[in-house]
Amino acid sequence: MLIDCDACAVRDLQCGDCVMTVLLGNPGVYEVGPGEAEALDALAGSGLVPRLRLVPLGMPEAS
């Protein structure tokens, strides 16, 4: 999975409560493999880190 903070619709609004900023310090572009994504989900599920707040720009509107 590619996490590109520059292409996030909530950048600067949710960065402080996003796992990528909490763990890595600065918004950026990150490549996260399946095992790493699973580990992040497990950490977030247990409350040790916040969840990924990424909202890609250009997502379709909910109808």
N, C-alpha and C positions, 0 to 999 in steps of 0.2 A: 504494500500500500504506500502510495506517495502522499505525504502530508505537506501541502504547500500553504503556509500561513499567509502569503501574499494574495492567495486566491480564496481567502476565507471571508465570507460575508459578515462575520461578527468579530473580525480582527479589531483589536483595541477595545472592544466592548466585553469580550469574554476571555481574553488572554490570561488574566490573573487567576482564572478558575479552570484553566485547561491543562491537561496532563503534560503537554509538550513544553509549555512555558515553565511549569512548576519543576519539571525534571531537568530541562536543558537551559533554562534561563532566558533565552531570547526567541522570539518568533523567527522562523526560517523555513527551510525546505528539508524535510526528513524522509528517508526511505525506511519503512518499518516492515519487516518480514512477518510472515504468519505467526511464528513463535513469539516474536516480540509483541505483536498485537494481542495475542492470547495472554501473555504475561501482564500487559498493561490493563487488559480487561479484568484479570484476576486481582491485581492491586487495587483498581478502582472499585471493584465489587466488594472488597473487604474494607473499603474506606481509607486506605493508606494514601491514595492520590486521587485527584479529581478525574472525571471522565474526559475524553477527548471532546472538545467543543466545536470541532471543525464543521462549518456549514459552507460547502463549496458554492462559489458565486455561480449564478445561472441555474440554480436548481429550479425545477418546475414548481409553480404555485400549487398549493393544495386546493382541490376543488370541493 
